[in-house]
Amino acid sequence: RKLQNSALGGLLFKDPFLQRGVFEVAAIQLPCPGIPLGGNTCVYGRRSVFRLRRQPLLVAEIFLPACQLANN
């Protein structure tokens, strides 16, 4: 609630009590309900649970097609 315009990563990685769970990775076929991307392609996503002072926070990321091409 206090983040306002601050980056979530900045908060997470400076906390000495941060614990990160394992990554779950998925290939997501578009179009997909809930993901506002057009086209008929596959994108990749990952998620993991962070624990800040024993409180869980699920963080999920979807990598856009342009990002995937830049890494090949």
N, C-alpha and C positions, 0 to 999 in steps of 0.2 A: 504493500500500500504506500510505502514511502519512497518508492523508486522514482516516480514522476518521469522525467526524461533521461534518467540514468540507465546505463546498460546493465542487463541482468548478469552478464558474465563478470563485470567489474565487481559486483557485490559478492557473487559466489566464490570467486577464486581468491579473494583477499581475506576471507573468513578462515581463521586457523582451525575451526571446528568442522569444516566441510568434509563430508564423506560422500563419495560418488559410487553408485552401484554400477553394475555391468551394462554395457550397451546392448540394446536390441536393435537390429538392423532389418529393414524391409525394402523390397522392391514394390513400388506402387504403380499399377497400371492406370493411366489416365484415359478417359475422364473418370474421376472418382468423386463420389458424393462427399462434400465437406472440404474438398481441396479446390480452391478457385483458380485452377490452371486449365487452359484450353489445350486442344491437341489430342493426339492419339499416340502417346509415347509412354515410356516407363521412367519414373523418377525414383530416387532413393531417399529414404528417411532413416532417422535413428532416434532413439529415446533412451533416457536413463533417469534413475531416481537419485536425486541429491538428498542428503540429510543434513540439515542445519540445526544443530542442537537437538537432535532426535526427531525433528519435524520433517516429514517427507515433502518433496517438491518434484513433481514429474516435469521434465523438460523434453520436448519433442522438437525435432528439426526436420525440415524437408528441403532437399537440395534441388534448386531450380535447374532446368535443363541446360541453361547457359553456363552454370557453374560446373556441371559435369563435363561439358565439352572442353572447358578450359583446363581441366586436369588430365585429359587424355593425351 
